[in-house]
């Protein structure tokens, strides 16, 4: 995939990533969490700063971005270069998984009188 940061002088992903670094928290089980509502705002801002190619319609973009951020945040501090690299890696992995088709057969019975 060729996922990149949008080029705009008014958008600064590093500021948003620093905010996420500030609010990330590891609990007693060493699980990563973001206990602040600021995470939702920062995540929405990051989603708007990332440019996915037109052929990436089958990718769940929020899932890819969230997974990449969490993977990097567990290991080190977030910065523009390692986050966009991880987003590309997670997107490639999600596209590598084949879709499985399932069929669901059901029946339903009603007694008279039906209403």
N, C-alpha and C positions, 0 to 999 in steps of 0.2 A: 504494500500500500504506500501511497505517497501522501500521507496526512501531514499537514504543516500548520504553523501558526498563521493566522490571517495577518496580512501586512497592513497596519494602520497605526499611525503615529499616536493616536489617542488610546489605543489598547496596549496595556502593559501586563502580560501574563505573569511576569516575575513578581509583581506586587501582590497579585492574587495568590500565587503559590507561597509567598512569604506569609501571608495571612493564614493559609492552611497549615503551614509549619508551626505557626504560633499557637493554633488552637488544637492541634492533634494531641491525643492523650493515650497513653498505654495503661490499661488497668492491671490488677494483680495477676491476671492470667496472661499478661503480655499481649492482650488483644487491642488492636487499634480502634479508636473511636474519636469522634468529633463532637464534644458535648455542647457545642454552641450552635445557635441558629445561624450564625455567620457562615457555617459550612454550606447551607443551602444557597445563600447568596453568592458565595465564592464559586460553588460548583456551577451554578447557572451562568455566571460570568465566564468561567472557563469554557463551557460548552459553546458560548457564542464567539469565542476567540479562536476556535479550531476549525480549520478548513478541510473538510472531507472531500475527496474527489467525487465527481458525478456518478461513477460506477459503484459507489459504496452504499447503494440503497438497501441491500440485504443485511447491513450491519446495524445492530442495536447500539447507536452512538453513545448514549448515556451509560450503558453497561461497560463499553470499552473504556471510556474516559474514567469512570469510577474505579474499575479494576486496575487500570494503569496507575492512577493516583495512589491507591491503597498499596499496590505492590512496591512502588518507590518509597512511599512514606514509611513502610515497615523497615526498609533497609537504610535509608539515608534521608537527607533533607531534599525537598523538592526544588528543582530548578528547571528552566525551560528546556534545556537540551535533553536531560534524562527523562522528563515526562513525555515529550513528543516521541522520543525513541521507543519508550515503553508502550505508548498508545499505538504506534505502528506495529509492534510485536504482538500485542493483544488482539488487534484487528486481524492480523494474518492468521493467528491461531483460531479465532472465531470463524473465519472463512474456511479454514481447513476441515472443520467438522461438517460431515455430510448430514443433510436433513433426512429424517426418517418419517415415513408415512405410516400412519396408523388408521385403522378402520374401527369404528365403534358401532356395534349392532345392539339395538335395544328394542324392547317392546313394552307396551303399556296396555293394561286391560281396565275397562270400566264396567261397572254393573249398571243395569237399568234402574232407574231413569237417569240419563246423563243430563247434567245441567252445567 
